[in-house]
Amino acid sequence: MDRAARRAAYDARLKELGEVTFTRIEVEPFAINRFGTTFGLIPREPEEDDDAWWVTLEPGDYMAFTDPWDSGEYDT
């Protein structure tokens, strides 16, 4: 799909939602176990004194967040 077609599809879907406001969101760590798998934003405490806290998106540990928490950046 070309860029113009992707943008048109995005705009059409967004319009279906009605009025939309883009703002910051706040989340907090959580975990839920279903089907033998843990899902959630799981806090990982430092293993060494100079390590940082991380929060990983599970399952799969494919996205992780660390201080500064409000930077909007993450590790993949």
All heavy atoms as a GROMACS GRO file, in nm:
protein
  623
    1MET      N    1   0.085  -0.117   0.000
    1MET     CA    2   0.000   0.000   0.000
    1MET      C    3   0.090   0.124   0.000
    1MET      O    4   0.187   0.131   0.074
    1MET     CB    5  -0.089  -0.002   0.125
    1MET     CG    6  -0.188   0.111   0.128
    1MET     SD    7  -0.288   0.120   0.279
    1MET     CE    8  -0.378  -0.031   0.276
    2ASP      N    9   0.059   0.219  -0.085
    2ASP     CA   10   0.143   0.339  -0.089
    2ASP      C   11   0.111   0.432   0.027
    2ASP      O   12   0.012   0.416   0.098
    2ASP     CB   13   0.131   0.409  -0.224
    2ASP     CG   14  -0.008   0.463  -0.251
    2ASP    OD1   15  -0.074   0.512  -0.156
    2ASP    OD2   16  -0.052   0.459  -0.367
    3ARG      N   17   0.196   0.530   0.046
    3ARG     CA   18   0.185   0.622   0.160
    3ARG      C   19   0.051   0.697   0.162
    3ARG      O   20  -0.012   0.712   0.266
    3ARG     CB   21   0.301   0.720   0.158
    3ARG     CG   22   0.309   0.807   0.281
    3ARG     CD   23   0.433   0.888   0.281
    3ARG     NE   24   0.544   0.796   0.306
    3ARG     CZ   25   0.662   0.832   0.348
    3ARG    NH1   26   0.687   0.958   0.370
    3ARG    NH2   27   0.756   0.743   0.368
    4ALA      N   28   0.007   0.744   0.047
    4ALA     CA   29  -0.120   0.819   0.040
    4ALA      C   30  -0.238   0.729   0.075
    4ALA      O   31  -0.330   0.771   0.146
    4ALA     CB   32  -0.138   0.880  -0.099
    5ALA      N   33  -0.234   0.605   0.030
    5ALA     CA   34  -0.342   0.511   0.061
    5ALA      C   35  -0.344   0.477   0.210
    5ALA      O   36  -0.449   0.466   0.271
    5ALA     CB   37  -0.328   0.384  -0.023
    6ARG      N   38  -0.224   0.458   0.268
    6ARG     CA   39  -0.216   0.431   0.413
    6ARG      C   40  -0.273   0.548   0.492
    6ARG      O   41  -0.350   0.530   0.586
    6ARG     CB   42  -0.070   0.409   0.455
    6ARG     CG   43  -0.019   0.272   0.429
    6ARG     CD   44   0.109   0.245   0.505
    6ARG     NE   45   0.206   0.352   0.499
    6ARG     CZ   46   0.312   0.355   0.420
    6ARG    NH1   47   0.337   0.255   0.339
    6ARG    NH2   48   0.395   0.458   0.424
    7ARG      N   49  -0.237   0.670   0.452
    7ARG     CA   50  -0.286   0.788   0.524
    7ARG      C   51  -0.437   0.802   0.510
    7ARG      O   52  -0.507   0.837   0.606
    7ARG     CB   53  -0.216   0.914   0.471
    7ARG     CG   54  -0.249   1.039   0.545
    7ARG     CD   55  -0.208   1.024   0.690
    7ARG     NE   56  -0.268   1.127   0.771
    7ARG     CZ   57  -0.219   1.165   0.887
    7ARG    NH1   58  -0.112   1.108   0.937
    7ARG    NH2   59  -0.279   1.258   0.956
    8ALA      N   60  -0.489   0.774   0.393
    8ALA     CA   61  -0.635   0.781   0.371
    8ALA      C   62  -0.707   0.679   0.459
    8ALA      O   63  -0.811   0.710   0.518
    8ALA     CB   64  -0.667   0.760   0.224
    9ALA      N   65  -0.653   0.558   0.468
    9ALA     CA   66  -0.714   0.455   0.553
    9ALA      C   67  -0.709   0.496   0.699
    9ALA      O   68  -0.807   0.481   0.773
    9ALA     CB   69  -0.643   0.321   0.533
   10TYR      N   70  -0.596   0.550   0.744
   10TYR     CA   71  -0.581   0.598   0.882
   10TYR      C   72  -0.683   0.707   0.911
   10TYR      O   73  -0.754   0.703   1.012
   10TYR     CB   74  -0.439   0.649   0.903
   10TYR     CG   75  -0.418   0.721   1.033
   10TYR    CD1   76  -0.393   0.651   1.150
   10TYR    CD2   77  -0.423   0.860   1.039
   10TYR    CE1   78  -0.374   0.717   1.270
   10TYR    CE2   79  -0.402   0.927   1.158
   10TYR     CZ   80  -0.378   0.855   1.273
   10TYR     OH   81  -0.359   0.922   1.391
   11ASP      N   82  -0.690   0.807   0.823
   11ASP     CA   83  -0.783   0.919   0.843
   11ASP      C   84  -0.928   0.870   0.847
   11ASP      O   85  -1.008   0.919   0.928
   11ASP     CB   86  -0.764   1.024   0.734
   11ASP     CG   87  -0.634   1.100   0.747
   11ASP    OD1   88  -0.575   1.101   0.859
   11ASP    OD2   89  -0.589   1.159   0.647
   12ALA      N   90  -0.963   0.774   0.761
   12ALA     CA   91  -1.100   0.723   0.758
   12ALA      C   92  -1.133   0.652   0.889
   12ALA      O   93  -1.242   0.672   0.945
   12ALA     CB   94  -1.118   0.628   0.639
   13ARG      N   95  -1.041   0.569   0.939
   13ARG     CA   96  -1.065   0.497   1.066
   13ARG      C   97  -1.076   0.595   1.182
   13ARG      O   98  -1.161   0.580   1.270
   13ARG     CB   99  -0.951   0.398   1.094
   13ARG     CG  100  -0.947   0.284   1.000
   13ARG     CD  101  -1.064   0.194   1.026
   13ARG     NE  102  -1.057   0.079   0.941
   13ARG     CZ  103  -1.105  -0.038   0.972
   13ARG    NH1  104  -1.165  -0.057   1.086
   13ARG    NH2  105  -1.095  -0.137   0.888
   14LEU      N  106  -0.990   0.694   1.184
   14LEU     CA  107  -0.993   0.793   1.291
   14LEU      C  108  -1.123   0.872   1.288
   14LEU      O  109  -1.183   0.898   1.394
   14LEU     CB  110  -0.872   0.888   1.278
   14LEU     CG  111  -0.838   0.973   1.396
   14LEU    CD1  112  -0.809   0.888   1.520
   14LEU    CD2  113  -0.719   1.061   1.366
   15LYS      N  114  -1.171   0.905   1.172
   15LYS     CA  115  -1.297   0.980   1.159
   15LYS      C  116  -1.415   0.899   1.213
   15LYS      O  117  -1.508   0.956   1.271
   15LYS     CB  118  -1.320   1.017   1.012
   15LYS     CG  119  -1.437   1.109   0.992
   15LYS     CD  120  -1.451   1.150   0.846
   15LYS     CE  121  -1.568   1.243   0.829
   15LYS     NZ  122  -1.585   1.286   0.691
   16GLU      N  123  -1.409   0.766   1.198
   16GLU     CA  124  -1.515   0.679   1.249
   16GLU      C  125  -1.530   0.689   1.401
   16GLU      O  126  -1.638   0.664   1.456
   16GLU     CB  127  -1.488   0.533   1.212
   16GLU     CG  128  -1.500   0.503   1.066
   16GLU     CD  129  -1.455   0.360   1.033
   16GLU    OE1  130  -1.423   0.282   1.125
   16GLU    OE2  131  -1.452   0.327   0.913
   17LEU      N  132  -1.424   0.727   1.470
   17LEU     CA  133  -1.426   0.737   1.616
   17LEU      C  134  -1.498   0.861   1.666
   17LEU      O  135  -1.533   0.869   1.783
   17LEU     CB  136  -1.283   0.737   1.671
   17LEU     CG  137  -1.201   0.611   1.648
   17LEU    CD1  138  -1.060   0.632   1.697
   17LEU    CD2  139  -1.266   0.492   1.718
   18GLY      N  140  -1.515   0.959   1.580
   18GLY     CA  141  -1.574   1.086   1.624
   18GLY      C  142  -1.463   1.179   1.671
   18GLY      O  143  -1.349   1.169   1.626
   19GLU      N  144  -1.496   1.269   1.763
   19GLU     CA  145  -1.396   1.364   1.811
   19GLU      C  146  -1.289   1.291   1.891
   19GLU      O  147  -1.317   1.214   1.981
   19GLU     CB  148  -1.462   1.470   1.898
   19GLU     CG  149  -1.366   1.578   1.940
   19GLU     CD  150  -1.434   1.688   2.020
   19GLU    OE1  151  -1.557   1.702   2.011
   19GLU    OE2  152  -1.362   1.758   2.091
   20VAL      N  153  -1.164   1.317   1.856
   20VAL     CA  154  -1.050   1.252   1.920
   20VAL      C  155  -0.955   1.360   1.972
   20VAL      O  156  -0.930   1.459   1.904
   20VAL     CB  157  -0.974   1.161   1.821
   20VAL    CG1  158  -0.848   1.104   1.884
   20VAL    CG2  159  -1.065   1.050   1.771
   21THR      N  160  -0.905   1.340   2.093
   21THR     CA  161  -0.805   1.430   2.150
   21THR      C  162  -0.681   1.349   2.183
   21THR      O  163  -0.690   1.247   2.252
   21THR     CB  164  -0.858   1.495   2.280
   21THR    OG1  165  -0.980   1.563   2.250
   21THR    CG2  166  -0.758   1.593   2.336
   22PHE      N  167  -0.566   1.390   2.132
   22PHE     CA  168  -0.441   1.324   2.162
   22PHE      C  169  -0.378   1.390   2.284
   22PHE      O  170  -0.350   1.509   2.282
   22PHE     CB  171  -0.345   1.331   2.042
   22PHE     CG  172  -0.392   1.252   1.924
   22PHE    CD1  173  -0.464   1.312   1.822
   22PHE    CD2  174  -0.365   1.117   1.917
   22PHE    CE1  175  -0.507   1.239   1.713
   22PHE    CE2  176  -0.409   1.042   1.808
   22PHE     CZ  177  -0.479   1.104   1.706
   23THR      N  178  -0.362   1.312   2.390
   23THR     CA  179  -0.301   1.363   2.513
   23THR      C  180  -0.211   1.255   2.572
   23THR      O  181  -0.208   1.141   2.524
   23THR     CB  182  -0.407   1.401   2.618
   23THR    OG1  183  -0.481   1.283   2.652
   23THR    CG2  184  -0.503   1.507   2.567
   24ARG      N  185  -0.139   1.291   2.677
   24ARG     CA  186  -0.055   1.194   2.746
   24ARG      C  187  -0.143   1.095   2.822
   24ARG      O  188  -0.254   1.129   2.864
   24ARG     CB  189   0.037   1.265   2.844
   24ARG     CG  190   0.137   1.356   2.773
   24ARG     CD  191   0.235   1.418   2.869
   24ARG     NE  192   0.322   1.322   2.934
   24ARG     CZ  193   0.429   1.265   2.880
   24ARG    NH1  194   0.461   1.292   2.756
   24ARG    NH2  195   0.504   1.180   2.949
   25ILE      N  196  -0.094   0.975   2.837
   25ILE     CA  197  -0.166   0.875   2.914
   25ILE      C  198  -0.077   0.832   3.031
   25ILE      O  199   0.044   0.852   3.028
   25ILE     CB  200  -0.205   0.751   2.830
   25ILE    CG1  201  -0.079   0.682   2.776
   25ILE    CG2  202  -0.299   0.790   2.719
   25ILE    CD1  203  -0.106   0.548   2.715
   26GLU      N  204  -0.138   0.778   3.133
   26GLU     CA  205  -0.064   0.724   3.246
   26GLU      C  206  -0.100   0.578   3.263
   26GLU      O  207  -0.216   0.540   3.249
   26GLU     CB  208  -0.098   0.800   3.374
   26GLU     CG  209  -0.048   0.943   3.373
   26GLU     CD  210  -0.073   1.013   3.505
   26GLU    OE1  211  -0.085   0.944   3.609
   26GLU    OE2  212  -0.080   1.136   3.503
   27VAL      N  213   0.001   0.497   3.289
   27VAL     CA  214  -0.018   0.354   3.313
   27VAL      C  215   0.059   0.316   3.437
   27VAL      O  216   0.146   0.390   3.483
   27VAL     CB  217   0.028   0.268   3.193
   27VAL    CG1  218  -0.053   0.298   3.070
   27VAL    CG2  219   0.174   0.288   3.165
   28GLU      N  220   0.029   0.201   3.492
   28GLU     CA  221   0.106   0.150   3.604
   28GLU      C  222   0.128   0.001   3.584
   28GLU      O  223   0.053  -0.065   3.512
   28GLU     CB  224   0.038   0.179   3.737
   28GLU     CG  225  -0.096   0.115   3.754
   28GLU     CD  226  -0.159   0.155   3.886
   28GLU    OE1  227  -0.176   0.275   3.910
   28GLU    OE2  228  -0.193   0.064   3.962
   29PRO      N  229   0.234  -0.052   3.645
   29PRO     CA  230   0.262  -0.195   3.628
   29PRO      C  231   0.145  -0.281   3.674
   29PRO      O  232   0.072  -0.246   3.767
   29PRO     CB  233   0.383  -0.217   3.718
   29PRO     CG  234   0.450  -0.084   3.725
   29PRO     CD  235   0.336   0.016   3.724
   30PHE      N  236   0.128  -0.393   3.605
   30PHE     CA  237   0.026  -0.491   3.642
   30PHE      C  238   0.068  -0.626   3.584
   30PHE      O  239   0.152  -0.632   3.494
   30PHE     CB  240  -0.112  -0.452   3.588
   30PHE     CG  241  -0.124  -0.468   3.439
   30PHE    CD1  242  -0.180  -0.583   3.384
   30PHE    CD2  243  -0.080  -0.369   3.353
   30PHE    CE1  244  -0.192  -0.599   3.247
   30PHE    CE2  245  -0.090  -0.384   3.215
   30PHE     CZ  246  -0.147  -0.498   3.163
   31ALA      N  247   0.010  -0.730   3.636
   31ALA     CA  248   0.034  -0.864   3.583
   31ALA      C  249  -0.093  -0.946   3.599
   31ALA      O  250  -0.162  -0.935   3.700
   31ALA     CB  251   0.149  -0.932   3.657
   32ILE      N  252  -0.122  -1.025   3.499
   32ILE     CA  253  -0.234  -1.117   3.505
   32ILE      C  254  -0.190  -1.248   3.440
   32ILE      O  255  -0.121  -1.247   3.337
   32ILE     CB  256  -0.360  -1.058   3.436
   32ILE    CG1  257  -0.480  -1.148   3.459
   32ILE    CG2  258  -0.336  -1.030   3.290
   32ILE    CD1  259  -0.613  -1.083   3.427
   33ASN      N  260  -0.224  -1.357   3.501
   33ASN     CA  261  -0.184  -1.487   3.451
   33ASN      C  262  -0.304  -1.555   3.386
   33ASN      O  263  -0.406  -1.575   3.451
   33ASN     CB  264  -0.128  -1.573   3.565
   33ASN     CG  265  -0.038  -1.682   3.515
   33ASN    OD1  266  -0.051  -1.728   3.403
   33ASN    ND2  267   0.055  -1.722   3.600
   34ARG      N  268  -0.292  -1.587   3.259
   34ARG     CA  269  -0.398  -1.656   3.185
   34ARG      C  270  -0.334  -1.762   3.097
   34ARG      O  271  -0.232  -1.736   3.032
   34ARG     CB  272  -0.477  -1.560   3.095
   34ARG     CG  273  -0.561  -1.459   3.169
   34ARG     CD  274  -0.682  -1.527   3.233
   34ARG     NE  275  -0.772  -1.433   3.292
   34ARG     CZ  276  -0.770  -1.393   3.418
   34ARG    NH1  277  -0.678  -1.440   3.500
   34ARG    NH2  278  -0.857  -1.307   3.465
   35PHE      N  279  -0.396  -1.879   3.094
   35PHE     CA  280  -0.351  -1.987   3.007
   35PHE      C  281  -0.205  -2.025   3.032
   35PHE      O  282  -0.133  -2.060   2.940
   35PHE     CB  283  -0.372  -1.949   2.859
   35PHE     CG  284  -0.503  -1.884   2.832
   35PHE    CD1  285  -0.511  -1.749   2.800
   35PHE    CD2  286  -0.621  -1.957   2.841
   35PHE    CE1  287  -0.632  -1.689   2.776
   35PHE    CE2  288  -0.744  -1.897   2.818
   35PHE     CZ  289  -0.749  -1.763   2.785
   36GLY      N  290  -0.160  -2.008   3.157
   36GLY     CA  291  -0.022  -2.041   3.192
   36GLY      C  292   0.080  -1.939   3.148
   36GLY      O  293   0.200  -1.965   3.151
   37THR      N  294   0.034  -1.821   3.107
   37THR     CA  295   0.124  -1.715   3.060
   37THR      C  296   0.095  -1.588   3.137
   37THR      O  297  -0.020  -1.553   3.162
   37THR     CB  298   0.102  -1.690   2.909
   37THR    OG1  299   0.125  -1.812   2.839
   37THR    CG2  300   0.193  -1.582   2.855
   38THR      N  301   0.200  -1.515   3.173
   38THR     CA  302   0.184  -1.386   3.240
   38THR      C  303   0.179  -1.275   3.138
   38THR      O  304   0.267  -1.265   3.051
   38THR     CB  305   0.300  -1.362   3.339
   38THR    OG1  306   0.302  -1.469   3.434
   38THR    CG2  307   0.283  -1.229   3.412
   39PHE      N  308   0.076  -1.192   3.147
   39PHE     CA  309   0.057  -1.076   3.060
   39PHE      C  310   0.069  -0.952   3.147
   39PHE      O  311   0.028  -0.952   3.262
   39PHE     CB  312  -0.083  -1.077   2.996
   39PHE     CG  313  -0.108  -1.192   2.904
   39PHE    CD1  314  -0.145  -1.316   2.954
   39PHE    CD2  315  -0.093  -1.176   2.768
   39PHE    CE1  316  -0.169  -1.423   2.869
   39PHE    CE2  317  -0.117  -1.283   2.682
   39PHE     CZ  318  -0.154  -1.407   2.732
   40GLY      N  319   0.123  -0.844   3.092
   40GLY     CA  320   0.123  -0.718   3.166
   40GLY      C  321   0.247  -0.635   3.146
   40GLY      O  322   0.330  -0.661   3.061
   41LEU      N  323   0.254  -0.530   3.227
   41LEU     CA  324   0.372  -0.445   3.238
   41LEU      C  325   0.441  -0.485   3.367
   41LEU      O  326   0.396  -0.449   3.476
   41LEU     CB  327   0.333  -0.297   3.240
   41LEU     CG  328   0.276  -0.242   3.110
   41LEU    CD1  329   0.214  -0.105   3.132
   41LEU    CD2  330   0.385  -0.235   3.004
   42ILE      N  331   0.546  -0.562   3.357
   42ILE     CA  332   0.607  -0.628   3.471
   42ILE      C  333   0.732  -0.553   3.517
   42ILE      O  334   0.827  -0.538   3.439
   42ILE     CB  335   0.646  -0.774   3.436
   42ILE    CG1  336   0.534  -0.847   3.363
   42ILE    CG2  337   0.695  -0.847   3.559
   42ILE    CD1  338   0.408  -0.866   3.442
   43PRO      N  339   0.735  -0.505   3.643
   43PRO     CA  340   0.855  -0.439   3.692
   43PRO      C  341   0.968  -0.540   3.716
   43PRO      O  342   0.944  -0.652   3.762
   43PRO     CB  343   0.812  -0.376   3.824
   43PRO     CG  344   0.676  -0.424   3.853
   43PRO     CD  345   0.626  -0.503   3.739
   44ARG      N  346   1.089  -0.501   3.677
   44ARG     CA  347   1.208  -0.584   3.697
   44ARG      C  348   1.307  -0.504   3.781
   44ARG      O  349   1.360  -0.404   3.735
   44ARG     CB  350   1.273  -0.619   3.564
   44ARG     CG  351   1.181  -0.683   3.463
   44ARG     CD  352   1.153  -0.827   3.497
   44ARG     NE  353   1.066  -0.885   3.394
   44ARG     CZ  354   0.985  -0.984   3.417
   44ARG    NH1  355   0.978  -1.040   3.535
   44ARG    NH2  356   0.910  -1.032   3.320
   45GLU      N  357   1.329  -0.549   3.904
   45GLU     CA  358   1.420  -0.473   3.989
   45GLU      C  359   1.564  -0.497   3.948
   45GLU      O  360   1.596  -0.599   3.885
   45GLU     CB  361   1.397  -0.504   4.136
   45GLU     CG  362   1.429  -0.641   4.183
   45GLU     CD  363   1.401  -0.653   4.332
   45GLU    OE1  364   1.478  -0.601   4.413
   45GLU    OE2  365   1.299  -0.716   4.365
   46PRO      N  366   1.652  -0.403   3.979
   46PRO     CA  367   1.793  -0.414   3.940
   46PRO      C  368   1.858  -0.539   3.999
   46PRO      O  369   1.831  -0.577   4.113
   46PRO     CB  370   1.858  -0.288   3.998
   46PRO     CG  371   1.745  -0.195   4.026
   46PRO     CD  372   1.625  -0.279   4.051
   47GLU      N  373   1.943  -0.602   3.919
   47GLU     CA  374   2.017  -0.719   3.967
   47GLU      C  375   2.146  -0.676   4.036
   47GLU      O  376   2.196  -0.745   4.124
   47GLU     CB  377   2.047  -0.813   3.851
   47GLU     CG  378   1.923  -0.876   3.792
   47GLU     CD  379   1.953  -0.968   3.675
   47GLU    OE1  380   2.072  -0.994   3.648
   47GLU    OE2  381   1.857  -1.015   3.612
   48GLU      N  382   2.202  -0.564   3.994
   48GLU     CA  383   2.326  -0.510   4.051
   48GLU      C  384   2.298  -0.370   4.106
   48GLU      O  385   2.200  -0.306   4.067
   48GLU     CB  386   2.436  -0.501   3.944
   48GLU     CG  387   2.466  -0.632   3.874
   48GLU     CD  388   2.542  -0.730   3.961
   48GLU    OE1  389   2.617  -0.686   4.050
   48GLU    OE2  390   2.523  -0.852   3.941
   49ASP      N  391   2.385  -0.321   4.193
   49ASP     CA  392   2.365  -0.189   4.253
   49ASP      C  393   2.358  -0.076   4.151
   49ASP      O  394   2.284   0.019   4.169
   49ASP     CB  395   2.476  -0.158   4.353
   49ASP     CG  396   2.465  -0.242   4.480
   49ASP    OD1  397   2.354  -0.293   4.507
   49ASP    OD2  398   2.566  -0.256   4.550
   50ASP      N  399   2.433  -0.087   4.042
   50ASP     CA  400   2.435   0.022   3.943
   50ASP      C  401   2.337  -0.001   3.828
   50ASP      O  402   2.335   0.074   3.733
   50ASP     CB  403   2.577   0.044   3.891
   50ASP     CG  404   2.636  -0.080   3.826
   50ASP    OD1  405   2.584  -0.191   3.848
   50ASP    OD2  406   2.735  -0.066   3.752
   51ASP      N  407   2.255  -0.105   3.835
   51ASP     CA  408   2.152  -0.131   3.734
   51ASP      C  409   2.030  -0.044   3.760
   51ASP      O  410   2.011   0.008   3.869
   51ASP     CB  411   2.109  -0.278   3.735
   51ASP     CG  412   2.212  -0.371   3.676
   51ASP    OD1  413   2.304  -0.323   3.609
   51ASP    OD2  414   2.200  -0.493   3.699
   52ALA      N  415   1.945  -0.030   3.658
   52ALA     CA  416   1.822   0.049   3.668
   52ALA      C  417   1.700  -0.043   3.677
   52ALA      O  418   1.705  -0.160   3.639
   52ALA     CB  419   1.808   0.138   3.546
   53TRP      N  420   1.591   0.012   3.727
   53TRP     CA  421   1.461  -0.057   3.720
   53TRP      C  422   1.415  -0.055   3.575
   53TRP      O  423   1.433   0.043   3.503
   53TRP     CB  424   1.358   0.016   3.806
   53TRP     CG  425   1.363  -0.021   3.950
   53TRP    CD1  426   1.442   0.034   4.046
   53TRP    CD2  427   1.284  -0.121   4.014
   53TRP    NE1  428   1.418  -0.024   4.166
   53TRP    CE2  429   1.320  -0.120   4.150
   53TRP    CE3  430   1.186  -0.210   3.971
   53TRP    CZ2  431   1.262  -0.206   4.243
   53TRP    CZ3  432   1.128  -0.294   4.063
   53TRP    CH2  433   1.167  -0.292   4.198
   54TRP      N  434   1.352  -0.162   3.531
   54TRP     CA  435   1.290  -0.171   3.400
   54TRP      C  436   1.148  -0.222   3.417
   54TRP      O  437   1.118  -0.294   3.512
   54TRP     CB  438   1.366  -0.270   3.310
   54TRP     CG  439   1.494  -0.213   3.259
   54TRP    CD1  440   1.615  -0.217   3.322
   54TRP    CD2  441   1.514  -0.146   3.136
   54TRP    NE1  442   1.710  -0.156   3.244
   54TRP    CE2  443   1.650  -0.110   3.129
   54TRP    CE3  444   1.431  -0.111   3.030
   54TRP    CZ2  445   1.705  -0.043   3.021
   54TRP    CZ3  446   1.486  -0.044   2.922
   54TRP    CH2  447   1.621  -0.011   2.919
   55VAL      N  448   1.062  -0.188   3.325
   55VAL     CA  449   0.928  -0.246   3.316
   55VAL      C  450   0.917  -0.306   3.176
   55VAL      O  451   0.939  -0.238   3.076
   55VAL     CB  452   0.818  -0.140   3.339
   55VAL    CG1  453   0.681  -0.199   3.315
   55VAL    CG2  454   0.829  -0.081   3.479
   56THR      N  455   0.888  -0.436   3.171
   56THR     CA  456   0.880  -0.504   3.041
   56THR      C  457   0.735  -0.537   3.007
   56THR      O  458   0.655  -0.568   3.095
   56THR     CB  459   0.963  -0.635   3.041
   56THR    OG1  460   0.917  -0.720   3.144
   56THR    CG2  461   1.111  -0.605   3.060
   57LEU      N  462   0.705  -0.529   2.879
   57LEU     CA  463   0.573  -0.566   2.830
   57LEU      C  464   0.575  -0.715   2.800
   57LEU      O  465   0.655  -0.762   2.719
   57LEU     CB  466   0.539  -0.486   2.704
   57LEU     CG  467   0.402  -0.508   2.644
   57LEU    CD1  468   0.292  -0.476   2.743
   57LEU    CD2  469   0.385  -0.424   2.518
   58GLU      N  470   0.492  -0.790   2.870
   58GLU     CA  471   0.491  -0.936   2.857
   58GLU      C  472   0.356  -0.984   2.803
   58GLU      O  473   0.256  -0.916   2.825
   58GLU     CB  474   0.514  -1.001   2.994
   58GLU     CG  475   0.647  -0.968   3.056
   58GLU     CD  476   0.766  -1.029   2.986
   58GLU    OE1  477   0.748  -1.118   2.899
   58GLU    OE2  478   0.878  -0.988   3.017
   59PRO      N  479   0.352  -1.095   2.733
   59PRO     CA  480   0.460  -1.191   2.716
   59PRO      C  481   0.553  -1.148   2.604
   59PRO      O  482   0.516  -1.069   2.517
   59PRO     CB  483   0.388  -1.320   2.680
   59PRO     CG  484   0.262  -1.276   2.612
   59PRO     CD  485   0.225  -1.145   2.676
   60GLY      N  486   0.672  -1.201   2.609
   60GLY     CA  487   0.766  -1.182   2.499
   60GLY      C  488   0.878  -1.084   2.526
   60GLY      O  489   0.975  -1.083   2.453
   61ASP      N  490   0.867  -1.000   2.630
   61ASP     CA  491   0.972  -0.904   2.660
   61ASP      C  492   1.017  -0.831   2.534
   61ASP      O  493   1.135  -0.818   2.506
   61ASP     CB  494   1.089  -0.976   2.728
   61ASP     CG  495   1.197  -0.879   2.777
   61ASP    OD1  496   1.172  -0.758   2.785
   61ASP    OD2  497   1.308  -0.927   2.806
   62TYR      N  498   0.922  -0.786   2.452
   62TYR     CA  499   0.959  -0.720   2.326
   62TYR      C  500   0.961  -0.569   2.337
   62TYR      O  501   0.999  -0.500   2.243
   62TYR     CB  502   0.868  -0.764   2.211
   62TYR     CG  503   0.723  -0.731   2.228
   62TYR    CD1  504   0.673  -0.610   2.185
   62TYR    CD2  505   0.637  -0.823   2.286
   62TYR    CE1  506   0.539  -0.580   2.200
   62TYR    CE2  507   0.503  -0.793   2.301
   62TYR     CZ  508   0.456  -0.672   2.259
   62TYR     OH  509   0.323  -0.642   2.274
   63MET      N  510   0.922  -0.515   2.452
   63MET     CA  511   0.927  -0.372   2.474
   63MET      C  512   0.958  -0.350   2.620
   63MET      O  513   0.901  -0.415   2.707
   63MET     CB  514   0.791  -0.309   2.437
   63MET     CG  515   0.788  -0.159   2.442
   63MET     SD  516   0.626  -0.093   2.392
   63MET     CE  517   0.637  -0.110   2.214
   64ALA      N  518   1.051  -0.257   2.649
   64ALA     CA  519   1.090  -0.232   2.788
   64ALA      C  520   1.106  -0.082   2.811
   64ALA      O  521   1.149  -0.009   2.721
   64ALA     CB  522   1.220  -0.304   2.819
   65PHE      N  523   1.072  -0.039   2.930
   65PHE     CA  524   1.076   0.102   2.967
   65PHE      C  525   1.163   0.120   3.090
   65PHE      O  526   1.166   0.034   3.177
   65PHE     CB  527   0.934   0.152   3.000
   65PHE     CG  528   0.835   0.126   2.891
   65PHE    CD1  529   0.766   0.007   2.886
   65PHE    CD2  530   0.812   0.221   2.792
   65PHE    CE1  531   0.673  -0.018   2.786
   65PHE    CE2  532   0.721   0.197   2.691
   65PHE     CZ  533   0.652   0.077   2.688
   66THR      N  534   1.233   0.234   3.098
   66THR     CA  535   1.314   0.267   3.214
   66THR      C  536   1.312   0.417   3.236
   66THR      O  537   1.259   0.493   3.155
   66THR     CB  538   1.458   0.212   3.199
   66THR    OG1  539   1.526   0.221   3.324
   66THR    CG2  540   1.537   0.287   3.094
   67ASP      N  541   1.370   0.460   3.347
   67ASP     CA  542   1.379   0.601   3.382
   67ASP      C  543   1.455   0.679   3.274
   67ASP      O  544   1.554   0.627   3.222
   67ASP     CB  545   1.449   0.612   3.517
   67ASP     CG  546   1.445   0.749   3.577
   67ASP    OD1  547   1.340   0.814   3.569
   67ASP    OD2  548   1.547   0.791   3.632
   68PRO      N  549   1.412   0.797   3.234
   68PRO     CA  550   1.297   0.872   3.284
   68PRO      C  551   1.168   0.816   3.227
   68PRO      O  552   1.154   0.797   3.107
   68PRO     CB  553   1.322   1.014   3.237
   68PRO     CG  554   1.405   0.999   3.113
   68PRO     CD  555   1.487   0.874   3.134
   69TRP      N  556   1.074   0.787   3.315
   69TRP     CA  557   0.951   0.718   3.279
   69TRP      C  558   0.864   0.796   3.183
   69TRP      O  559   0.785   0.738   3.108
   69TRP     CB  560   0.873   0.681   3.404
   69TRP     CG  561   0.955   0.596   3.495
   69TRP    CD1  562   1.014   0.636   3.612
   69TRP    CD2  563   0.993   0.461   3.477
   69TRP    NE1  564   1.086   0.531   3.666
   69TRP    CE2  565   1.074   0.421   3.585
   69TRP    CE3  566   0.966   0.366   3.378
   69TRP    CZ2  567   1.127   0.294   3.600
   69TRP    CZ3  568   1.019   0.238   3.392
   69TRP    CH2  569   1.099   0.204   3.500
   70ASP      N  570   0.874   0.927   3.183
   70ASP     CA  571   0.786   1.008   3.098
   70ASP      C  572   0.854   1.056   2.971
   70ASP      O  573   0.809   1.150   2.908
   70ASP     CB  574   0.731   1.127   3.177
   70ASP     CG  575   0.841   1.220   3.228
   70ASP    OD1  576   0.960   1.185   3.215
   70ASP    OD2  577   0.806   1.327   3.280
   71SER      N  578   0.961   0.990   2.929
   71SER     CA  579   1.035   1.033   2.811
   71SER      C  580   0.966   0.996   2.680
   71SER      O  581   0.991   1.056   2.576
   71SER     CB  582   1.176   0.973   2.810
   71SER     OG  583   1.169   0.834   2.785
   72GLY      N  584   0.880   0.892   2.684
   72GLY     CA  585   0.818   0.844   2.562
   72GLY      C  586   0.908   0.749   2.484
   72GLY      O  587   0.871   0.700   2.378
   73GLU      N  588   1.027   0.719   2.536
   73GLU     CA  589   1.119   0.628   2.469
   73GLU      C  590   1.112   0.491   2.533
   73GLU      O  591   1.076   0.477   2.649
   73GLU     CB  592   1.261   0.683   2.474
   73GLU     CG  593   1.273   0.814   2.400
   73GLU     CD  594   1.416   0.860   2.386
   73GLU    OE1  595   1.508   0.782   2.417
   73GLU    OE2  596   1.436   0.974   2.343
   74TYR      N  597   1.147   0.390   2.456
   74TYR     CA  598   1.146   0.253   2.504
   74TYR      C  599   1.252   0.173   2.429
   74TYR      O  600   1.304   0.215   2.328
   74TYR     CB  601   1.008   0.189   2.489
   74TYR     CG  602   0.956   0.192   2.346
   74TYR    CD1  603   0.980   0.088   2.260
   74TYR    CD2  604   0.881   0.301   2.301
   74TYR    CE1  605   0.932   0.090   2.130
   74TYR    CE2  606   0.833   0.304   2.172
   74TYR     CZ  607   0.859   0.199   2.088
   74TYR     OH  608   0.813   0.202   1.960
   75ASP      N  609   1.282   0.055   2.481
   75ASP     CA  610   1.380  -0.035   2.422
   75ASP      C  611   1.306  -0.154   2.363
   75ASP      O  612   1.213  -0.205   2.425
   75ASP     CB  613   1.479  -0.080   2.529
   75ASP     CG  614   1.589  -0.165   2.474
   75ASP    OD1  615   1.650  -0.124   2.373
   75ASP    OD2  616   1.615  -0.273   2.531
   76THR      N  617   1.349  -0.198   2.246
   76THR     CA  618   1.288  -0.317   2.184
   76THR      C  619   1.389  -0.427   2.168
   76THR      O  620   1.505  -0.406   2.168
   76THR     CB  621   1.227  -0.285   2.046
   76THR    OG1  622   1.329  -0.235   1.962
   76THR    CG2  623   1.115  -0.186   2.058
   0.00000   0.00000   0.00000
